[in-house]
Amino acid sequence: MKTLVVIPVYNHVKTLRGVVEGALAQGFPVLVLDDGSTDGSLDSVSDLPVGRHRLSVNGGKGGAILAAAELARNSGFQAIMTIDADGQHDPADAPLLQAKAVSSWPCIVIGARMMETENVPRSSVFGRDFSNFWVRLECGQTLPDTQSGYRIYPVQFLESARFFSRRYTFEIEVLVRGSWAGLPVLSTPVPVYYPPGEERISHFHKFKDNLRLSCLHTFLVTRSLVPWPHLRLFPGEDGVERPPSIFHPALFFRALTREHSSTTQLAAAVWVGIFLGALPIIPFGIAAIVYACHRLHLNKLAAVGASNLCCAPFVPFLCIELGHYLLYGEFWYEFNRHTLLDEIHYRLLEWLIGSLLVGPLLGAMGALLTYYLVKMFRKRKAGAASPKDDLIEKAEAG
């Protein structure tokens, strides 16, 4: 497997040379791709034996990676390894990623940052965990670090798949689309270096890039819900665990209780169950909840159980009251058998409008309560485990 190390750079003249020299020391061919820098970054490595390519306009990291993939294909490479130019990643770990990729090729390999080090911003830890949650929701894969830029990509995949992201968001989209396409997405832990805050250079724009991330995740979640098969470019598994056959009932229902059962996944399942349970779709409510949870890789039993909180009469009545007020500016007071049962079809629009406000709010309350209760329960359970139990668990895992 021929791998080209690609170092996208945008105004990192102070750190670029050290990263390039580190990559060369590992014996990899190196391409420095300048994404429209204005500080002379590319000139700082003009005396080193590396490929150099400059884009005249800054088009974003995703655009730079795709441009590098085209150059790599034209030069006969099957893979590119991306390393950030800011010195955050140690090029000495490149052989670890290469070995991981060779063992399961074709695949995507992520160098998962070990964030237990000094100077790591809390915002980076939160951003990583937040991104991990959404990627898991969109493609079902549990990955430790979906924001690391230290990666190996198959050139064929980058050239064949369609992406609409070209900037920071590309590194999220490529993982989800890779999973959809049948590529294994693997990780290997690597150390990370964060300089002190006053020395740190970041091109992340909090408003613009967070807005782009929100739009991207909205699109990917929506696409996940659409019952149209994803384009499979590779024959491999997509990395999503599935329950046993329904023809083995005991194993099937045991798996249902355990699937997608992380704390955040259970909380998200509760939100989905309550939100859909509040909608006026009673004949199809359970089917809609099971379908949504299947597509979003959430715990179906938790969602269906939470939807029971929306059973008549309290939540439907609350939705109808709120919807009636929003439509007519006054509350509904005519409560009798005729208006509640015989004329219920006249209340559907009011129910729908009210549920679009009540459902998300009650869902958020239920999700938060679930999150903290499950977290507290698991923490107590872990604290109560005896050393003997730990040994048994380790023996079973081994």
C-alpha positions in Angstrom: 0.0 0.0 0.0 1.7 3.2 -1.2 0.9 6.1 1.2 1.6 9.7 0.6 1.8 12.0 3.7 -0.2 15.1 3.0 0.3 18.2 5.2 -2.3 20.8 4.4 -1.1 24.2 5.6 -2.7 27.6 6.0 -0.5 30.2 7.7 1.5 27.9 9.9 5.0 29.1 8.9 6.4 28.6 12.4 5.5 25.0 12.8 5.4 23.6 9.3 9.0 22.8 8.8 9.3 20.7 12.0 6.2 18.6 11.0 7.6 18.0 7.5 11.0 17.0 8.8 9.4 14.6 11.2 7.4 13.0 8.5 10.5 12.6 6.2 12.3 11.0 9.1 9.7 8.2 9.1 10.5 7.4 5.4 7.2 8.6 3.9 7.0 10.7 0.7 5.5 14.0 1.7 3.3 16.5 -0.1 2.8 20.0 1.4 -0.4 21.5 0.1 -0.6 25.2 0.7 -4.3 26.3 0.9 -3.7 29.9 0.0 -1.4 30.9 2.8 -0.3 34.5 3.1 2.7 34.1 5.5 5.1 32.3 3.1 4.5 28.8 4.7 5.4 27.0 1.5 8.7 28.8 1.1 9.8 27.6 4.5 10.3 24.1 3.2 11.6 24.9 -0.3 14.9 23.3 0.5 13.4 20.0 1.6 12.8 16.9 -0.6 9.0 17.2 -0.6 6.3 17.8 -3.1 4.8 21.2 -3.0 1.5 22.4 -4.4 -0.2 25.8 -3.8 -3.9 26.6 -4.2 -4.3 30.2 -5.2 -7.4 30.7 -3.0 -8.1 29.4 0.5 -10.9 26.9 -0.1 -10.9 25.1 3.3 -9.2 21.9 4.6 -11.7 19.6 2.9 -10.9 21.2 -0.5 -7.2 20.8 0.2 -7.6 17.1 1.1 -9.6 16.4 -2.1 -7.0 18.3 -4.2 -4.3 16.2 -2.6 -6.1 13.0 -3.3 -6.2 13.8 -7.0 -2.5 14.6 -7.0 -1.9 11.3 -5.1 -3.9 9.3 -7.6 -2.0 10.8 -10.5 1.3 9.7 -8.8 0.2 6.2 -8.2 -0.6 6.3 -4.5 -3.4 4.2 -2.9 -3.7 6.2 0.3 -3.0 9.6 1.8 -2.1 10.3 5.4 -3.1 13.7 6.6 -1.1 15.4 9.4 -1.9 18.9 10.7 0.7 21.6 10.1 0.3 23.1 13.6 2.5 20.6 15.3 -0.3 19.1 17.3 0.4 15.6 15.9 3.7 13.7 16.2 4.8 12.4 12.8 6.7 9.6 14.7 3.3 8.0 15.1 2.7 7.7 11.4 3.9 4.0 11.3 1.2 3.2 13.8 -1.6 4.5 11.5 0.1 2.8 8.5 0.2 -0.6 10.2 -3.4 -0.3 11.3 -4.5 0.6 7.7 -2.5 -2.3 6.1 -4.1 -4.8 8.4 -7.7 -3.9 7.3 -7.3 -2.2 4.0 -9.3 -0.5 2.5 -10.3 1.5 5.5 -10.2 4.9 7.2 -7.8 5.2 10.2 -8.0 7.9 12.8 -5.2 8.9 15.1 -7.4 9.3 18.2 -5.9 12.0 20.4 -5.1 11.2 24.0 -6.4 14.4 25.6 -5.2 13.7 29.1 -2.3 16.1 28.8 -1.6 19.7 29.7 -3.0 22.8 27.9 -5.9 20.9 26.3 -8.8 23.4 26.0 -12.1 22.3 27.5 -13.7 23.5 24.3 -11.7 20.9 22.4 -12.8 18.1 24.7 -16.4 19.1 24.5 -16.3 19.6 20.8 -14.8 16.1 20.4 -17.4 14.4 22.5 -20.2 16.4 20.9 -19.0 15.4 17.5 -18.6 11.8 18.5 -22.3 11.7 19.6 -23.6 13.1 16.3 -21.5 10.8 14.2 -22.7 7.8 16.2 -26.2 8.9 15.6 -25.7 9.3 11.9 -23.8 6.2 11.0 -24.0 4.0 14.1 -20.2 3.8 14.7 -18.8 4.6 18.1 -15.5 6.4 17.5 -13.2 7.9 20.2 -12.2 11.0 18.2 -14.1 12.2 15.2 -12.3 15.6 15.1 -8.7 14.5 14.8 -6.9 15.5 11.6 -4.4 12.7 11.8 -5.9 10.2 9.4 -5.4 7.8 6.5 -7.9 7.8 3.7 -8.2 5.5 0.6 -7.6 7.7 -2.5 -10.3 5.7 -4.4 -12.9 6.6 -1.8 -12.1 10.3 -1.8 -12.3 10.3 -5.6 -15.5 8.3 -5.8 -17.7 9.7 -3.1 -19.6 12.9 -3.3 -19.1 15.6 -0.6 -20.7 19.0 -0.2 -18.3 20.1 2.6 -15.1 21.7 1.7 -14.0 23.3 5.0 -13.6 22.2 8.6 -16.8 20.2 8.4 -15.4 17.9 5.7 -13.6 15.8 8.3 -17.0 14.9 9.9 -18.8 14.2 6.6 -16.0 12.0 5.3 -16.3 9.6 8.3 -20.1 9.3 8.0 -20.0 8.8 4.2 -17.2 6.4 4.6 -19.2 4.3 7.0 -22.2 4.5 4.7 -20.0 3.4 1.7 -18.9 0.2 3.6 -15.5 1.4 4.7 -14.3 0.3 8.1 -13.5 3.3 10.2 -10.7 2.4 12.7 -8.8 4.3 15.4 -5.5 4.0 17.1 -4.5 6.2 20.1 -1.8 8.8 19.6 -0.4 11.5 21.9 -1.2 15.1 21.2 0.5 18.4 21.9 -1.3 21.6 22.7 0.9 24.7 23.1 0.0 27.3 25.8 -2.9 29.4 24.9 -0.9 32.5 23.9 1.1 30.4 21.4 -1.8 28.5 19.9 -2.9 29.3 16.3 -6.4 28.2 15.4 -8.4 29.0 12.2 -11.6 27.7 13.7 -14.3 30.4 13.5 -16.7 29.8 16.3 -19.8 31.3 14.6 -19.2 30.3 11.0 -17.8 26.8 11.6 -20.4 26.0 14.3 -23.1 27.1 11.9 -21.6 24.9 9.2 -21.5 22.0 11.6 -25.1 22.5 12.6 -26.2 22.5 8.9 -24.1 19.4 8.2 -25.5 17.4 11.1 -29.0 18.4 10.2 -28.4 17.2 6.7 -26.8 13.9 7.7 -29.4 13.1 10.3 -32.2 13.8 7.8 -30.4 11.6 5.2 -30.2 8.9 7.8 -33.9 8.9 8.3 -34.6 8.6 4.6 -35.3 5.0 3.6 -33.1 5.1 0.6 -30.0 2.9 0.6 -26.7 4.6 0.8 -24.3 4.1 -2.1 -22.0 1.2 -1.2 -18.6 1.7 -2.8 -16.9 -1.1 -0.8 -18.1 -4.6 0.0 -17.1 -4.5 3.7 -19.2 -4.2 6.8 -20.4 -0.7 7.9 -19.3 -1.3 11.5 -22.8 -1.2 12.9 -23.8 -3.9 15.3 -27.1 -5.6 14.7 -29.3 -7.8 16.9 -29.6 -11.5 16.4 -32.4 -12.9 14.3 -36.0 -12.6 15.6 -36.2 -16.4 15.2 -34.1 -16.6 18.4 -36.4 -14.6 20.7 -34.4 -14.7 23.9 -31.2 -13.5 22.2 -33.1 -11.0 20.1 -34.8 -9.2 23.0 -31.7 -9.4 25.2 -29.7 -7.7 22.4 -32.5 -5.0 22.1 -32.1 -4.1 25.7 -28.3 -3.7 25.3 -27.9 -2.2 21.9 -27.0 1.5 21.6 -27.2 1.8 25.4 -24.5 4.4 26.2 -25.7 7.2 28.5 -26.1 9.7 25.7 -27.8 7.2 23.4 -30.4 6.3 26.0 -31.0 10.0 26.7 -31.4 10.7 22.9 -33.7 7.7 22.6 -35.9 9.1 25.4 -36.1 12.4 23.6 -37.1 10.8 20.3 -39.7 8.6 22.1 -41.4 11.5 23.9 -41.2 13.9 20.9 -42.8 11.4 18.5 -45.2 10.2 21.2 -46.6 13.7 21.6 -47.5 13.9 17.9 -51.1 13.1 16.7 -50.0 9.9 15.0 -51.4 7.4 17.6 -52.1 4.5 15.1 -48.6 4.7 13.8 -46.7 6.0 16.8 -44.8 2.9 17.8 -43.9 2.1 14.2 -42.6 5.6 13.7 -40.5 5.5 16.9 -39.0 2.1 16.1 -38.2 3.2 12.5 -36.6 6.5 13.7 -34.5 4.7 16.3 -33.4 2.1 13.8 -32.2 4.7 11.4 -30.6 6.8 14.1 -29.0 3.9 15.9 -30.8 4.5 19.2 -32.3 2.1 21.8 -35.7 1.2 20.6 -37.0 -0.2 23.9 -36.0 3.0 25.8 -37.8 5.2 23.2 -41.0 3.1 23.1 -41.0 3.1 26.9 -40.6 6.8 27.1 -43.4 7.4 24.6 -45.9 6.0 27.1 -45.4 9.2 29.1 -47.4 10.9 26.3 -50.5 8.6 26.6 -53.9 10.2 26.8 -55.2 12.3 28.4 -52.6 14.6 29.9 -50.1 15.3 27.0 -52.6 15.3 24.2 -54.8 17.7 26.2 -51.8 19.9 26.9 -50.9 20.0 23.2 -54.4 20.8 22.1 -54.8 23.6 24.6 -51.5 25.1 23.5 -52.3 24.7 19.8 -55.7 26.2 20.3 -54.2 29.2 22.1 -51.6 29.7 19.3 -54.3 29.6 16.6 -57.1 31.6 18.2 -55.5 33.6 21.0 -57.6 31.9 23.7 -57.7 28.6 25.6 -60.2 25.9 24.8 -62.9 25.5 27.5 -65.6 23.3 26.0 -64.9 20.0 27.6 -67.6 17.3 27.1 -68.0 13.9 25.5 -69.1 15.5 22.2 -66.1 17.8 21.9 -63.5 15.4 23.3 -64.5 12.3 21.4 -66.9 13.0 18.5 -65.1 16.2 17.4 -61.5 15.0 18.1 -60.8 15.2 14.3 -61.3 18.9 14.5 -58.6 19.2 17.1 -55.9 17.5 15.1 -54.3 20.7 13.7 -54.3 22.2 17.2 -52.8 19.0 18.6 -50.1 19.0 15.9 -49.1 22.6 16.5 -49.0 22.2 20.2 -47.0 19.0 20.0 -44.3 20.7 18.1 -43.6 22.8 21.2 -44.6 20.4 24.0 -42.9 17.4 22.5 -39.3 18.8 22.3 -39.6 20.5 25.7 -40.9 17.4 27.5 -38.4 15.3 25.5 -35.5 17.5 26.7 -36.7 17.2 30.3 -36.9 13.5 30.0 -33.6 13.2 28.3 -31.8 15.2 30.9 -33.4 13.2 33.7 -32.5 10.0 32.0 -28.9 11.1 31.4 -28.2 12.0 35.0 -30.1 9.0 36.5 -28.3 6.5 34.2 -25.0 8.2 34.8 -25.5 8.1 38.6 -26.7 4.5 38.5 -23.7 3.3 36.5 -21.3 5.3 38.7 -22.7 3.7 41.8 -22.7 0.3 40.2 -19.1 0.7 39.1 -18.1 1.9 42.6 -19.9 -1.1 44.2 -18.1 -3.7 42.0 -15.7 -5.8 44.1 -12.1 -6.6 43.0 -13.3 -10.1 42.5 -16.0 -8.9 40.1 -13.4 -6.9 38.2 -11.2 -10.0 37.8 -14.2 -12.0 36.5 -15.0 -9.2 34.0 -11.4 -9.0 32.8 -11.3 -12.8 32.5 -14.5 -12.9 30.5 -13.3 -10.0 28.3 -10.0 -11.8 27.7 
